[in-house]
């Protein structure tokens, strides 16, 4: 294979990091608590006013 | 765009909604300053680290990736979207199922199969 070698060079600081205070909850439970999947979209803050 | 996209039953491509939070798109501070104080170089480094972090994790856990693309559009249904095209449909399905129960940077991921096969031709019409 001529693909570049993609191996982790340092541990991830992002993967499997829950929001503070929700460590005992699963992501599925968290999403349900926040109103379900809402059509597969994450819940985002409103866009800035221009 | 009606935003009523057809979600395929099988696909090599997954869509991870709003996964990338571009520091350049942070809302302005109340005093009018930019939301992010990062330099352009720091923003590029942050993006490169994000890309590698996602690419490496998905390849290690789910299978070989053909292509990965991070959406730069600002539309509220597109912003930060990450599209990952796996070499095999089975790996994409496995990834979509598993990632819906994983955290990334303090957020619960929302993942679905996407009909996009050619990123250069992809356009939200």
Backbone of each chain as nested JSON, in Angstrom:
{
  "chains": [
    {"id": "A", "residues": [
      {"number": 1, "name": "UNK", "atoms": {"N": [0.837, -1.202, 0.0], "CA": [0.0, 0.0, 0.0], "C": [0.872, 1.252, 0.0]}},
      {"number": 2, "name": "UNK", "atoms": {"N": [0.452, 2.258, -0.743], "CA": [1.226, 3.494, -0.778], "C": [0.599, 4.569, 0.099]}},
      {"number": 3, "name": "UNK", "atoms": {"N": [-0.271, 4.161, 1.006], "CA": [-0.91, 5.127, 1.901], "C": [0.079, 5.55, 2.982]}},
      {"number": 4, "name": "UNK", "atoms": {"N": [-0.019, 6.803, 3.426], "CA": [0.845, 7.206, 4.531], "C": [0.475, 6.452, 5.803]}},
      {"number": 5, "name": "UNK", "atoms": {"N": [1.466, 6.269, 6.676], "CA": [1.241, 5.562, 7.921], "C": [0.469, 6.464, 8.873]}},
      {"number": 6, "name": "UNK", "atoms": {"N": [-0.773, 6.062, 9.204], "CA": [-1.578, 6.901, 10.084], "C": [-1.693, 6.216, 11.433]}},
      {"number": 7, "name": "UNK", "atoms": {"N": [-0.749, 6.497, 12.287], "CA": [-0.842, 5.971, 13.646], "C": [-0.725, 7.111, 14.623]}},
      {"number": 8, "name": "UNK", "atoms": {"N": [-1.383, 6.959, 15.754], "CA": [-1.408, 8.041, 16.717], "C": [-0.025, 8.29, 17.283]}},
      {"number": 9, "name": "UNK", "atoms": {"N": [0.414, 9.536, 17.244], "CA": [1.727, 9.874, 17.772], "C": [1.642, 10.324, 19.229]}},
      {"number": 10, "name": "UNK", "atoms": {"N": [0.449, 10.792, 19.647], "CA": [0.232, 11.136, 21.056], "C": [-1.222, 10.849, 21.399]}},
      {"number": 11, "name": "UNK", "atoms": {"N": [-1.522, 10.595, 22.694], "CA": [-2.905, 10.252, 23.056], "C": [-3.875, 11.385, 22.718]}},
      {"number": 12, "name": "UNK", "atoms": {"N": [-5.089, 11.011, 22.357], "CA": [-6.096, 12.012, 22.002], "C": [-6.608, 12.725, 23.252]}},
      {"number": 13, "name": "UNK", "atoms": {"N": [-6.782, 14.04, 23.13], "CA": [-7.339, 14.821, 24.246], "C": [-8.848, 14.993, 24.074]}},
      {"number": 14, "name": "UNK", "atoms": {"N": [-9.376, 14.486, 22.959], "CA": [-10.782, 14.741, 22.631], "C": [-11.694, 13.525, 22.663]}},
      {"number": 15, "name": "UNK", "atoms": {"N": [-11.186, 12.392, 22.176], "CA": [-12.06, 11.226, 22.06], "C": [-12.498, 10.712, 23.425]}},
      {"number": 16, "name": "UNK", "atoms": {"N": [-13.786, 10.403, 23.531], "CA": [-14.38, 9.803, 24.727], "C": [-14.246, 10.702, 25.955]}},
      {"number": 17, "name": "UNK", "atoms": {"N": [-14.198, 11.991, 25.717], "CA": [-14.196, 12.973, 26.812], "C": [-15.612, 13.541, 26.95]}},
      {"number": 18, "name": "UNK", "atoms": {"N": [-16.312, 13.175, 28.063], "CA": [-17.689, 13.68, 28.247], "C": [-17.69, 15.119, 28.747]}},
      {"number": 19, "name": "UNK", "atoms": {"N": [-18.829, 15.778, 28.642], "CA": [-18.898, 17.126, 29.21], "C": [-18.788, 17.034, 30.734]}},
      {"number": 20, "name": "UNK", "atoms": {"N": [-18.192, 18.045, 31.373], "CA": [-18.042, 18.012, 32.833], "C": [-19.388, 17.834, 33.521]}},
      {"number": 21, "name": "UNK", "atoms": {"N": [-19.42, 16.905, 34.469], "CA": [-20.648, 16.661, 35.222], "C": [-21.5, 15.552, 34.639]}},
      {"number": 22, "name": "UNK", "atoms": {"N": [-21.155, 15.053, 33.456], "CA": [-21.969, 14.01, 32.81], "C": [-21.166, 12.718, 32.608]}},
      {"number": 23, "name": "UNK", "atoms": {"N": [-20.156, 12.557, 33.443], "CA": [-19.255, 11.408, 33.279], "C": [-19.97, 10.064, 33.449]}},
      {"number": 24, "name": "UNK", "atoms": {"N": [-21.042, 10.048, 34.247], "CA": [-21.707, 8.763, 34.507], "C": [-22.779, 8.451, 33.469]}},
      {"number": 25, "name": "UNK", "atoms": {"N": [-22.983, 9.33, 32.526], "CA": [-24.043, 9.17, 31.533], "C": [-23.447, 8.707, 30.2]}},
      {"number": 26, "name": "UNK", "atoms": {"N": [-24.228, 7.945, 29.45], "CA": [-23.772, 7.579, 28.105], "C": [-24.161, 8.707, 27.14]}},
      {"number": 27, "name": "UNK", "atoms": {"N": [-23.466, 8.812, 26.009], "CA": [-23.839, 9.829, 25.024], "C": [-25.301, 9.693, 24.574]}},
      {"number": 28, "name": "UNK", "atoms": {"N": [-25.782, 8.451, 24.47], "CA": [-27.172, 8.248, 24.043], "C": [-28.14, 8.808, 25.088]}},
      {"number": 29, "name": "UNK", "atoms": {"N": [-27.833, 8.543, 26.352], "CA": [-28.685, 9.074, 27.437], "C": [-28.641, 10.602, 27.444]}},
      {"number": 30, "name": "UNK", "atoms": {"N": [-27.458, 11.132, 27.214], "CA": [-27.271, 12.593, 27.207], "C": [-28.102, 13.229, 26.096]}},
      {"number": 31, "name": "UNK", "atoms": {"N": [-28.068, 12.61, 24.93], "CA": [-28.822, 13.154, 23.785], "C": [-30.32, 13.088, 24.059]}},
      {"number": 32, "name": "UNK", "atoms": {"N": [-30.747, 11.962, 24.654], "CA": [-32.158, 11.812, 24.977], "C": [-32.598, 12.904, 25.957]}},
      {"number": 33, "name": "UNK", "atoms": {"N": [-31.733, 13.167, 26.934], "CA": [-32.044, 14.176, 27.947], "C": [-32.152, 15.572, 27.325]}},
      {"number": 34, "name": "UNK", "atoms": {"N": [-31.399, 15.789, 26.268], "CA": [-31.415, 17.097, 25.618], "C": [-32.359, 17.149, 24.42]}},
      {"number": 35, "name": "UNK", "atoms": {"N": [-33.384, 16.333, 24.476], "CA": [-34.423, 16.443, 23.465], "C": [-34.272, 15.488, 22.304]}},
      {"number": 36, "name": "UNK", "atoms": {"N": [-33.533, 14.408, 22.5], "CA": [-33.404, 13.411, 21.45], "C": [-32.44, 13.849, 20.377]}},
      {"number": 37, "name": "UNK", "atoms": {"N": [-32.491, 13.119, 19.291], "CA": [-31.503, 13.295, 18.223], "C": [-31.774, 14.51, 17.35]}},
      {"number": 38, "name": "UNK", "atoms": {"N": [-32.961, 15.016, 17.356], "CA": [-33.335, 16.179, 16.529], "C": [-32.882, 16.026, 15.084]}},
      {"number": 39, "name": "UNK", "atoms": {"N": [-33.23, 14.883, 14.527], "CA": [-32.92, 14.654, 13.114], "C": [-31.436, 14.478, 12.854]}},
      {"number": 40, "name": "UNK", "atoms": {"N": [-30.717, 14.022, 13.851], "CA": [-29.304, 13.704, 13.643], "C": [-28.373, 14.889, 13.79]}},
      {"number": 41, "name": "UNK", "atoms": {"N": [-28.892, 16.021, 14.229], "CA": [-28.037, 17.203, 14.334], "C": [-27.635, 17.46, 15.776]}},
      {"number": 42, "name": "UNK", "atoms": {"N": [-26.418, 17.911, 15.967], "CA": [-26.001, 18.309, 17.298], "C": [-26.691, 19.604, 17.682]}},
      {"number": 43, "name": "UNK", "atoms": {"N": [-26.763, 19.827, 18.981], "CA": [-27.369, 21.055, 19.454], "C": [-26.298, 22.135, 19.472]}},
      {"number": 44, "name": "UNK", "atoms": {"N": [-26.509, 23.185, 18.718], "CA": [-25.521, 24.264, 18.612], "C": [-26.068, 25.541, 19.217]}},
      {"number": 45, "name": "UNK", "atoms": {"N": [-25.184, 26.386, 19.702], "CA": [-25.658, 27.7, 20.129], "C": [-26.147, 28.482, 18.919]}},
      {"number": 46, "name": "UNK", "atoms": {"N": [-27.033, 29.462, 19.124], "CA": [-27.531, 30.225, 17.972], "C": [-26.384, 30.972, 17.295]}},
      {"number": 47, "name": "UNK", "atoms": {"N": [-26.501, 31.201, 15.976], "CA": [-25.432, 31.908, 15.272], "C": [-25.333, 33.351, 15.764]}},
      {"number": 48, "name": "UNK", "atoms": {"N": [-24.15, 33.954, 15.663], "CA": [-24.003, 35.338, 16.14], "C": [-24.866, 36.295, 15.33]}},
      {"number": 49, "name": "UNK", "atoms": {"N": [-25.346, 37.344, 15.973], "CA": [-26.14, 38.369, 15.292], "C": [-25.203, 39.252, 14.464]}},
      {"number": 50, "name": "UNK", "atoms": {"N": [-25.604, 39.537, 13.254], "CA": [-24.774, 40.408, 12.405], "C": [-25.545, 41.698, 12.138]}}
    ]},
    {"id": "B", "residues": [
      {"number": 1, "name": "UNK", "atoms": {"N": [-32.471, 24.579, -0.594], "CA": [-32.357, 23.211, -0.109], "C": [-33.482, 22.917, 0.874]}},
      {"number": 2, "name": "UNK", "atoms": {"N": [-34.2, 21.829, 0.64], "CA": [-35.311, 21.47, 1.521], "C": [-34.797, 20.868, 2.83]}},
      {"number": 3, "name": "UNK", "atoms": {"N": [-33.527, 20.473, 2.821], "CA": [-32.885, 19.811, 3.969], "C": [-33.518, 18.456, 4.278]}},
      {"number": 4, "name": "UNK", "atoms": {"N": [-34.396, 18.006, 3.387], "CA": [-34.971, 16.674, 3.585], "C": [-34.134, 15.682, 2.783]}},
      {"number": 5, "name": "UNK", "atoms": {"N": [-32.915, 15.499, 3.205], "CA": [-32.007, 14.619, 2.484], "C": [-32.4, 13.161, 2.703]}},
      {"number": 6, "name": "UNK", "atoms": {"N": [-32.2, 12.384, 1.67], "CA": [-32.519, 10.956, 1.788], "C": [-31.356, 10.269, 2.48]}},
      {"number": 7, "name": "UNK", "atoms": {"N": [-31.669, 9.584, 3.576], "CA": [-30.619, 8.858, 4.274], "C": [-30.546, 7.446, 3.724]}},
      {"number": 8, "name": "UNK", "atoms": {"N": [-29.407, 7.069, 3.155], "CA": [-29.318, 5.75, 2.519], "C": [-29.273, 4.618, 3.549]}},
      {"number": 9, "name": "UNK", "atoms": {"N": [-29.629, 3.436, 3.107], "CA": [-29.538, 2.26, 3.977], "C": [-28.106, 1.75, 4.026]}},
      {"number": 10, "name": "UNK", "atoms": {"N": [-27.433, 1.855, 2.875], "CA": [-26.032, 1.438, 2.795], "C": [-25.24, 2.578, 2.177]}},
      {"number": 11, "name": "UNK", "atoms": {"N": [-24.067, 2.803, 2.699], "CA": [-23.2, 3.822, 2.12], "C": [-21.788, 3.634, 2.65]}},
      {"number": 12, "name": "UNK", "atoms": {"N": [-20.815, 4.076, 1.855], "CA": [-19.437, 4.068, 2.346], "C": [-19.164, 5.308, 3.194]}},
      {"number": 13, "name": "UNK", "atoms": {"N": [-20.077, 6.296, 3.11], "CA": [-19.803, 7.601, 3.713], "C": [-20.672, 7.856, 4.933]}},
      {"number": 14, "name": "UNK", "atoms": {"N": [-20.027, 8.377, 5.98], "CA": [-20.796, 8.801, 7.151], "C": [-20.692, 10.317, 7.293]}},
      {"number": 15, "name": "UNK", "atoms": {"N": [-21.705, 10.879, 7.902], "CA": [-21.716, 12.308, 8.224], "C": [-21.714, 12.45, 9.742]}},
      {"number": 16, "name": "UNK", "atoms": {"N": [-20.693, 13.129, 10.247], "CA": [-20.641, 13.442, 11.682], "C": [-20.991, 14.92, 11.789]}},
      {"number": 17, "name": "UNK", "atoms": {"N": [-22.18, 15.192, 12.325], "CA": [-22.705, 16.557, 12.293], "C": [-21.973, 17.486, 13.255]}},
      {"number": 18, "name": "UNK", "atoms": {"N": [-21.604, 18.647, 12.744], "CA": [-21.051, 19.74, 13.57], "C": [-19.914, 19.296, 14.482]}},
      {"number": 19, "name": "UNK", "atoms": {"N": [-19.066, 18.46, 13.964], "CA": [-18.001, 17.915, 14.826], "C": [-16.854, 18.902, 15.004]}},
      {"number": 20, "name": "UNK", "atoms": {"N": [-16.534, 19.652, 13.938], "CA": [-15.391, 20.564, 14.019], "C": [-15.851, 21.953, 14.418]}},
      {"number": 21, "name": "UNK", "atoms": {"N": [-15.277, 22.447, 15.483], "CA": [-15.609, 23.802, 15.931], "C": [-14.463, 24.719, 15.543]}},
      {"number": 22, "name": "UNK", "atoms": {"N": [-14.642, 25.4, 14.431], "CA": [-13.597, 26.271, 13.908], "C": [-13.462, 27.503, 14.8]}},
      {"number": 23, "name": "UNK", "atoms": {"N": [-12.273, 27.711, 15.382], "CA": [-12.125, 28.877, 16.262], "C": [-12.421, 30.189, 15.54]}},
      {"number": 24, "name": "UNK", "atoms": {"N": [-12.227, 30.204, 14.224], "CA": [-12.479, 31.43, 13.457], "C": [-13.967, 31.782, 13.421]}},
      {"number": 25, "name": "UNK", "atoms": {"N": [-14.825, 30.795, 13.713], "CA": [-16.268, 31.029, 13.647], "C": [-16.9, 31.305, 15.011]}},
      {"number": 26, "name": "UNK", "atoms": {"N": [-16.072, 31.449, 16.028], "CA": [-16.63, 31.741, 17.349], "C": [-17.307, 33.108, 17.319]}},
      {"number": 27, "name": "UNK", "atoms": {"N": [-18.419, 33.253, 18.035], "CA": [-19.101, 34.552, 18.046], "C": [-18.207, 35.641, 18.641]}},
      {"number": 28, "name": "UNK", "atoms": {"N": [-18.451, 36.875, 18.216], "CA": [-17.689, 38.01, 18.74], "C": [-17.929, 38.148, 20.238]}},
      {"number": 29, "name": "UNK", "atoms": {"N": [-16.925, 38.644, 20.95], "CA": [-17.075, 38.926, 22.373], "C": [-17.945, 40.17, 22.535]}},
      {"number": 30, "name": "UNK", "atoms": {"N": [-18.538, 40.346, 23.718], "CA": [-19.419, 41.518, 23.926], "C": [-18.722, 42.839, 23.614]}},
      {"number": 31, "name": "UNK", "atoms": {"N": [-17.41, 42.883, 23.795], "CA": [-16.707, 44.153, 23.527], "C": [-16.316, 44.292, 22.052]}},
      {"number": 32, "name": "UNK", "atoms": {"N": [-16.753, 43.35, 21.231], "CA": [-16.518, 43.47, 19.796], "C": [-15.263, 42.779, 19.287]}},
      {"number": 33, "name": "UNK", "atoms": {"N": [-14.462, 42.266, 20.227], "CA": [-13.257, 41.568, 19.777], "C": [-13.633, 40.193, 19.227]}},
      {"number": 34, "name": "UNK", "atoms": {"N": [-12.717, 39.626, 18.437], "CA": [-12.959, 38.302, 17.868], "C": [-13.107, 37.28, 18.994]}},
      {"number": 35, "name": "UNK", "atoms": {"N": [-13.949, 36.272, 18.749], "CA": [-14.184, 35.242, 19.763], "C": [-12.956, 34.415, 20.056]}},
      {"number": 36, "name": "UNK", "atoms": {"N": [-12.097, 34.261, 19.072], "CA": [-10.861, 33.504, 19.261], "C": [-9.668, 34.438, 19.138]}},
      {"number": 37, "name": "UNK", "atoms": {"N": [-8.745, 34.301, 20.058], "CA": [-7.533, 35.126, 20.006], "C": [-6.39, 34.37, 19.318]}},
      {"number": 38, "name": "UNK", "atoms": {"N": [-6.721, 33.234, 18.682], "CA": [-5.67, 32.441, 18.026], "C": [-5.198, 33.129, 16.752]}},
      {"number": 39, "name": "UNK", "atoms": {"N": [-3.901, 33.015, 16.471], "CA": [-3.379, 33.522, 15.21], "C": [-3.811, 32.563, 14.099]}},
      {"number": 40, "name": "UNK", "atoms": {"N": [-3.657, 33.002, 12.847], "CA": [-4.01, 32.118, 11.719], "C": [-3.195, 30.83, 11.759]}},
      {"number": 41, "name": "UNK", "atoms": {"N": [-1.935, 30.98, 12.142], "CA": [-1.063, 29.8, 12.206], "C": [-1.55, 28.829, 13.286]}},
      {"number": 42, "name": "UNK", "atoms": {"N": [-1.953, 29.376, 14.431], "CA": [-2.471, 28.522, 15.517], "C": [-3.772, 27.851, 15.102]}},
      {"number": 43, "name": "UNK", "atoms": {"N": [-4.604, 28.579, 14.366], "CA": [-5.859, 27.986, 13.886], "C": [-5.582, 26.836, 12.927]}},
      {"number": 44, "name": "UNK", "atoms": {"N": [-4.592, 27.021, 12.072], "CA": [-4.234, 25.962, 11.124], "C": [-3.708, 24.728, 11.865]}},
      {"number": 45, "name": "UNK", "atoms": {"N": [-2.886, 24.987, 12.889], "CA": [-2.339, 23.882, 13.684], "C": [-3.48, 23.137, 14.386]}},
      {"number": 46, "name": "UNK", "atoms": {"N": [-4.422, 23.885, 14.931], "CA": [-5.566, 23.264, 15.62], "C": [-6.367, 22.405, 14.646]}},
      {"number": 47, "name": "UNK", "atoms": {"N": [-6.543, 22.914, 13.423], "CA": [-7.286, 22.144, 12.419], "C": [-6.522, 20.871, 12.044]}},
      {"number": 48, "name": "UNK", "atoms": {"N": [-5.211, 21.009, 11.83], "CA": [-4.395, 19.839, 11.458], "C": [-4.454, 18.764, 12.541]}},
      {"number": 49, "name": "UNK", "atoms": {"N": [-4.405, 19.212, 13.803], "CA": [-4.458, 18.249, 14.916], "C": [-5.828, 17.577, 14.985]}},
      {"number": 50, "name": "UNK", "atoms": {"N": [-6.889, 18.35, 14.743], "CA": [-8.243, 17.787, 14.729], "C": [-8.349, 16.725, 13.631]}},
      {"number": 51, "name": "UNK", "atoms": {"N": [-7.872, 17.08, 12.438], "CA": [-7.988, 16.179, 11.282], "C": [-7.271, 14.857, 11.57]}},
      {"number": 52, "name": "UNK", "atoms": {"N": [-6.059, 14.973, 12.096], "CA": [-5.277, 13.76, 12.376], "C": [-5.95, 12.944, 13.479]}},
      {"number": 53, "name": "UNK", "atoms": {"N": [-6.442, 13.635, 14.508], "CA": [-7.081, 12.967, 15.631], "C": [-8.268, 12.125, 15.155]}},
      {"number": 54, "name": "UNK", "atoms": {"N": [-9.075, 12.692, 14.288], "CA": [-10.275, 11.996, 13.805], "C": [-9.893, 10.873, 12.835]}},
      {"number": 55, "name": "UNK", "atoms": {"N": [-9.039, 11.214, 11.887], "CA": [-8.64, 10.233, 10.871], "C": [-8.013, 8.984, 11.504]}},
      {"number": 56, "name": "UNK", "atoms": {"N": [-7.067, 9.194, 12.414], "CA": [-6.357, 8.074, 13.031], "C": [-7.319, 7.217, 13.85]}},
      {"number": 57, "name": "UNK", "atoms": {"N": [-8.163, 7.866, 14.634], "CA": [-9.095, 7.118, 15.491], "C": [-10.053, 6.265, 14.646]}},
      {"number": 58, "name": "UNK", "atoms": {"N": [-10.599, 6.86, 13.596], "CA": [-11.593, 6.132, 12.798], "C": [-10.95, 4.983, 12.024]}},
      {"number": 59, "name": "UNK", "atoms": {"N": [-9.741, 5.208, 11.54], "CA": [-9.065, 4.114, 10.81], "C": [-8.704, 2.973, 11.756]}},
      {"number": 60, "name": "UNK", "atoms": {"N": [-8.23, 3.339, 12.951], "CA": [-7.837, 2.292, 13.905], "C": [-9.039, 1.494, 14.379]}},
      {"number": 61, "name": "UNK", "atoms": {"N": [-10.152, 2.194, 14.63], "CA": [-11.311, 1.523, 15.247], "C": [-12.233, 0.861, 14.22]}},
      {"number": 62, "name": "UNK", "atoms": {"N": [-12.377, 1.461, 13.041], "CA": [-13.44, 0.991, 12.147], "C": [-12.97, 0.471, 10.796]}},
      {"number": 63, "name": "UNK", "atoms": {"N": [-11.843, 0.959, 10.302], "CA": [-11.371, 0.425, 9.02], "C": [-10.782, 1.505, 8.135]}},
      {"number": 64, "name": "UNK", "atoms": {"N": [-10.19, 1.074, 7.017], "CA": [-9.498, 2.019, 6.138], "C": [-10.42, 3.089, 5.548]}},
      {"number": 65, "name": "UNK", "atoms": {"N": [-9.889, 4.296, 5.491], "CA": [-10.652, 5.441, 4.993], "C": [-10.136, 5.837, 3.619]}},
      {"number": 66, "name": "UNK", "atoms": {"N": [-11.094, 6.094, 2.723], "CA": [-10.714, 6.529, 1.374], "C": [-10.509, 8.045, 1.339]}},
      {"number": 67, "name": "UNK", "atoms": {"N": [-11.383, 8.754, 2.044], "CA": [-11.345, 10.211, 1.982], "C": [-12.08, 10.798, 3.188]}},
      {"number": 68, "name": "UNK", "atoms": {"N": [-11.594, 11.941, 3.635], "CA": [-12.286, 12.626, 4.731], "C": [-12.338, 14.106, 4.416]}},
      {"number": 69, "name": "UNK", "atoms": {"N": [-13.48, 14.726, 4.689], "CA": [-13.647, 16.122, 4.337], "C": [-14.351, 16.867, 5.466]}},
      {"number": 70, "name": "UNK", "atoms": {"N": [-13.841, 18.048, 5.78], "CA": [-14.459, 18.881, 6.816], "C": [-15.113, 20.068, 6.127]}},
      {"number": 71, "name": "UNK", "atoms": {"N": [-16.401, 20.23, 6.371], "CA": [-17.178, 21.255, 5.683], "C": [-16.816, 22.65, 6.211]}},
      {"number": 72, "name": "UNK", "atoms": {"N": [-16.553, 23.565, 5.299], "CA": [-16.173, 24.931, 5.672], "C": [-17.351, 25.899, 5.548]}},
      {"number": 73, "name": "UNK", "atoms": {"N": [-18.507, 25.372, 5.116], "CA": [-19.69, 26.231, 4.961], "C": [-20.17, 26.733, 6.317]}},
      {"number": 74, "name": "UNK", "atoms": {"N": [-20.844, 27.878, 6.303], "CA": [-21.312, 28.467, 7.554], "C": [-22.799, 28.225, 7.796]}},
      {"number": 75, "name": "UNK", "atoms": {"N": [-23.482, 27.606, 6.847], "CA": [-24.907, 27.306, 7.015], "C": [-25.124, 26.483, 8.28]}},
      {"number": 76, "name": "UNK", "atoms": {"N": [-26.232, 26.761, 8.992], "CA": [-26.372, 26.13, 10.304], "C": [-26.52, 24.619, 10.227]}},
      {"number": 77, "name": "UNK", "atoms": {"N": [-26.9, 24.079, 9.08], "CA": [-26.997, 22.621, 8.983], "C": [-25.711, 22.004, 8.429]}},
      {"number": 78, "name": "UNK", "atoms": {"N": [-24.746, 22.838, 8.04], "CA": [-23.507, 22.325, 7.439], "C": [-22.264, 22.608, 8.27]}},
      {"number": 79, "name": "UNK", "atoms": {"N": [-22.331, 23.619, 9.109], "CA": [-21.124, 24.102, 9.787], "C": [-20.449, 22.995, 10.615]}},
      {"number": 80, "name": "UNK", "atoms": {"N": [-19.173, 22.81, 10.35], "CA": [-18.388, 21.832, 11.116], "C": [-18.665, 20.377, 10.767]}},
      {"number": 81, "name": "UNK", "atoms": {"N": [-19.481, 20.145, 9.743], "CA": [-19.78, 18.752, 9.389], "C": [-18.531, 18.031, 8.871]}},
      {"number": 82, "name": "UNK", "atoms": {"N": [-18.392, 16.787, 9.29], "CA": [-17.263, 15.968, 8.845], "C": [-17.821, 14.778, 8.064]}},
      {"number": 83, "name": "UNK", "atoms": {"N": [-17.349, 14.62, 6.842], "CA": [-17.761, 13.498, 5.991], "C": [-16.592, 12.535, 5.865]}},
      {"number": 84, "name": "UNK", "atoms": {"N": [-16.843, 11.282, 6.152], "CA": [-15.779, 10.285, 6.082], "C": [-16.22, 9.167, 5.154]}},
      {"number": 85, "name": "UNK", "atoms": {"N": [-15.437, 8.966, 4.099], "CA": [-15.756, 7.883, 3.163], "C": [-14.814, 6.711, 3.438]}},
      {"number": 86, "name": "UNK", "atoms": {"N": [-15.389, 5.615, 3.894], "CA": [-14.617, 4.408, 4.16], "C": [-14.446, 3.613, 2.872]}},
      {"number": 87, "name": "UNK", "atoms": {"N": [-13.469, 2.738, 2.886], "CA": [-13.297, 1.874, 1.706], "C": [-14.427, 0.851, 1.631]}},
      {"number": 88, "name": "UNK", "atoms": {"N": [-14.958, 0.467, 2.798], "CA": [-16.003, -0.565, 2.814], "C": [-17.275, -0.074, 3.489]}},
      {"number": 89, "name": "UNK", "atoms": {"N": [-18.405, -0.43, 2.903], "CA": [-19.701, -0.044, 3.474], "C": [-19.888, -0.601, 4.873]}},
      {"number": 90, "name": "UNK", "atoms": {"N": [-19.383, -1.825, 5.093], "CA": [-19.566, -2.454, 6.403], "C": [-18.885, -1.632, 7.497]}},
      {"number": 91, "name": "UNK", "atoms": {"N": [-17.721, -1.078, 7.179], "CA": [-17.0, -0.272, 8.169], "C": [-17.745, 1.029, 8.451]}},
      {"number": 92, "name": "UNK", "atoms": {"N": [-18.341, 1.601, 7.407], "CA": [-19.103, 2.84, 7.592], "C": [-20.304, 2.586, 8.494]}},
      {"number": 93, "name": "UNK", "atoms": {"N": [-20.968, 1.467, 8.273], "CA": [-22.134, 1.135, 9.089], "C": [-21.735, 0.923, 10.551]}},
      {"number": 94, "name": "UNK", "atoms": {"N": [-20.623, 0.194, 10.729], "CA": [-20.118, -0.067, 12.079], "C": [-19.766, 1.257, 12.767]}},
      {"number": 95, "name": "UNK", "atoms": {"N": [-19.115, 2.136, 12.028], "CA": [-18.7, 3.426, 12.587], "C": [-19.915, 4.263, 12.966]}},
      {"number": 96, "name": "UNK", "atoms": {"N": [-20.909, 4.309, 12.087], "CA": [-22.091, 5.13, 12.351], "C": [-22.803, 4.657, 13.615]}},
      {"number": 97, "name": "UNK", "atoms": {"N": [-22.908, 3.341, 13.762], "CA": [-23.586, 2.802, 14.948], "C": [-22.808, 3.118, 16.217]}},
      {"number": 98, "name": "UNK", "atoms": {"N": [-21.521, 2.886, 16.178], "CA": [-20.703, 3.039, 17.39], "C": [-20.505, 4.504, 17.77]}},
      {"number": 99, "name": "UNK", "atoms": {"N": [-20.251, 5.342, 16.765], "CA": [-19.941, 6.749, 17.062], "C": [-21.125, 7.482, 17.676]}},
      {"number": 100, "name": "UNK", "atoms": {"N": [-22.334, 7.002, 17.415], "CA": [-23.502, 7.643, 18.019], "C": [-23.543, 7.438, 19.529]}},
      {"number": 101, "name": "UNK", "atoms": {"N": [-22.657, 6.588, 20.017], "CA": [-22.564, 6.444, 21.474], "C": [-21.152, 6.746, 21.958]}},
      {"number": 102, "name": "UNK", "atoms": {"N": [-20.559, 7.773, 21.359], "CA": [-19.23, 8.21, 21.826], "C": [-19.216, 9.73, 22.003]}},
      {"number": 103, "name": "UNK", "atoms": {"N": [-18.337, 10.157, 22.915], "CA": [-18.115, 11.585, 23.137], "C": [-16.926, 12.053, 22.317]}},
      {"number": 104, "name": "UNK", "atoms": {"N": [-16.957, 13.312, 21.963], "CA": [-15.771, 13.949, 21.383], "C": [-15.701, 15.364, 21.915]}},
      {"number": 105, "name": "UNK", "atoms": {"N": [-14.639, 15.645, 22.609], "CA": [-14.405, 16.992, 23.149], "C": [-15.607, 17.499, 23.942]}},
      {"number": 106, "name": "UNK", "atoms": {"N": [-16.154, 16.636, 24.774], "CA": [-17.245, 17.075, 25.65], "C": [-18.592, 17.166, 24.973]}},
      {"number": 107, "name": "UNK", "atoms": {"N": [-18.722, 16.569, 23.783], "CA": [-20.028, 16.601, 23.095], "C": [-20.394, 15.206, 22.623]}},
      {"number": 108, "name": "UNK", "atoms": {"N": [-21.698, 14.935, 22.617], "CA": [-22.181, 13.655, 22.11], "C": [-22.253, 13.74, 20.586]}},
      {"number": 109, "name": "UNK", "atoms": {"N": [-21.682, 12.757, 19.93], "CA": [-21.659, 12.797, 18.465], "C": [-22.995, 12.356, 17.881]}},
      {"number": 110, "name": "UNK", "atoms": {"N": [-23.368, 12.976, 16.774], "CA": [-24.536, 12.557, 15.991], "C": [-24.043, 12.155, 14.611]}},
      {"number": 111, "name": "UNK", "atoms": {"N": [-24.29, 10.904, 14.285], "CA": [-23.708, 10.351, 13.063], "C": [-24.777, 9.627, 12.249]}},
      {"number": 112, "name": "UNK", "atoms": {"N": [-24.721, 9.767, 10.947], "CA": [-25.649, 9.057, 10.061], "C": [-24.927, 8.688, 8.771]}},
      {"number": 113, "name": "UNK", "atoms": {"N": [-25.49, 7.726, 8.05], "CA": [-24.952, 7.406, 6.729], "C": [-25.328, 8.535, 5.773]}},
      {"number": 114, "name": "UNK", "atoms": {"N": [-24.405, 8.851, 4.864], "CA": [-24.639, 9.96, 3.927], "C": [-24.589, 9.456, 2.495]}},
      {"number": 115, "name": "UNK", "atoms": {"N": [-25.425, 10.026, 1.615], "CA": [-25.401, 9.596, 0.212], "C": [-24.213, 10.164, -0.569]}},
      {"number": 116, "name": "UNK", "atoms": {"N": [-23.428, 11.056, 0.028], "CA": [-22.319, 11.689, -0.708], "C": [-21.26, 10.644, -1.059]}},
      {"number": 117, "name": "UNK", "atoms": {"N": [-20.917, 10.606, -2.335], "CA": [-19.851, 9.694, -2.761], "C": [-18.661, 10.452, -3.339]}},
      {"number": 118, "name": "UNK", "atoms": {"N": [-18.935, 11.605, -3.945], "CA": [-17.863, 12.408, -4.525], "C": [-17.9, 13.793, -3.882]}},
      {"number": 119, "name": "UNK", "atoms": {"N": [-16.919, 14.077, -3.043], "CA": [-16.943, 15.33, -2.288], "C": [-16.834, 16.555, -3.199]}},
      {"number": 120, "name": "UNK", "atoms": {"N": [-16.16, 16.408, -4.319], "CA": [-16.004, 17.555, -5.226], "C": [-17.327, 17.937, -5.891]}},
      {"number": 121, "name": "UNK", "atoms": {"N": [-18.189, 16.956, -6.001], "CA": [-19.47, 17.21, -6.658], "C": [-20.576, 17.51, -5.645]}},
      {"number": 122, "name": "UNK", "atoms": {"N": [-20.239, 17.369, -4.345], "CA": [-21.268, 17.511, -3.323], "C": [-21.716, 18.962, -3.232]}},
      {"number": 123, "name": "UNK", "atoms": {"N": [-23.01, 19.147, -3.197], "CA": [-23.543, 20.501, -3.122], "C": [-24.939, 20.427, -2.516]}},
      {"number": 124, "name": "UNK", "atoms": {"N": [-25.17, 21.269, -1.51], "CA": [-26.492, 21.284, -0.904], "C": [-27.387, 22.155, -1.764]}},
      {"number": 125, "name": "UNK", "atoms": {"N": [-28.244, 21.513, -2.537], "CA": [-29.03, 22.265, -3.52], "C": [-30.367, 22.691, -2.93]}}
    ]}
  ]
}
